[in-house]
Amino acid sequence: MNRTIGWSLLFLCLATSAGLAYAESAPVSAPRELRDCEECPRLVVVPRGRFDMGSERDGEAERPETPVHTVRIARPFALGKFEVTRGEFRAFVTATGYAVAAGCRVQEQTLGARGRLEWRDEAGASWQAPGFTLPLTDDMPVTCVGRVDALAYVDWLSRTTGQHYRLPSESEWEYAARAGGGGSYPWGSNPDLACKHGNLYDRTSHARLEFGWSYVDCEDGYVELAPVGRFQANAFGVYDMIGNAYEWTADCYRKTYDGAPIDGSPVTDAQCTLWSVRGGSWMTRPSRNRLTFRGRDPNDARYSYFGFRVARDIRP
């Protein structure tokens, strides 16, 4: 008995040092799902819990992921089962007449001087025409939307349903993406196992697009965007937390986690100029698809690899 207790304590210590997330009310079977209206995104209830946020690894010099700190998510919340799709965003635009500002950073349709696809700011590009080389469908993530557009969308959902929709905080996002895991990725620490779990920059993408950075050594079946939900869900029942499209969060970006909230709330700043984005994308190098990597961009930045996912409060 004592030996059993000793091994249990040792495992707990090792798990804690590895940065595992601990759900305190994890679903016994399938995750609980919600949907408030026909046009609304499907939601998954994320249980309360705690986790070690961030990483002590040597990340990019201008984007540190330190210090590691324990965050407690005191109450369950709902999170988009998938990234918001083109069809869901179109329903919002049709219902409200909302106009996304023109312009988006897209890839060149022809090879540049270096023999590789290059990027340009295209005044005529938009969420409807985000500059991809392959056809798009309504079940793919909406891209070429800024954080300001994502906020308009969640405000519409709130007014339509009477629920409080919002963007997830950066800590809620990382907690849900980890889903109890402690590796660099939701599936562990080997990036080359990614292709069962998400749409990343892989061998097939590299052969066609030839971006000048590393790729995962596997094939996920998609060159650019993939329809949502085509890969394995994580333990919380959420899909595509890594890859496909970067996701805007509620947080103002701060260079380090010094003084960051430890209760799951977002970092706010009335003078904020850069906002946190998470999760990597279909064209991102493996190091930027890690759970702890932090992007930061202006509120109105629109790229063909930026989308978003919604969160919703759950009333007691």
Secondary structure, 3 states (H helix, E strand, C coil): CHHHHHHHHHHHHHHHHCCCEEECCCCCCCCCEECCCCCCCCEEEECCEEEEECCCCCCCCCCCCCCCEEEEECCCEEEECCCCEHHHHHHHHHHHCCCCCCCEEEECCCCCCCCCCCEEEECCCCCCCCCCCCCCCCCCECCCCCHHHHHHHHHHHHHHHCCCEECCCHHHHHHHHHCCCCCCECCECCHHHHHHCCCCCEHHHHHHHCCCCCCECCCCCCCCCCCCCCCCCCCCCCCCCCCCCEEEEEEECCCCCCCCCCCCCCCCCCCCCCEEEECCCCCCCHHHHCCCCCEEECCCCCECCEECCCEEECCC
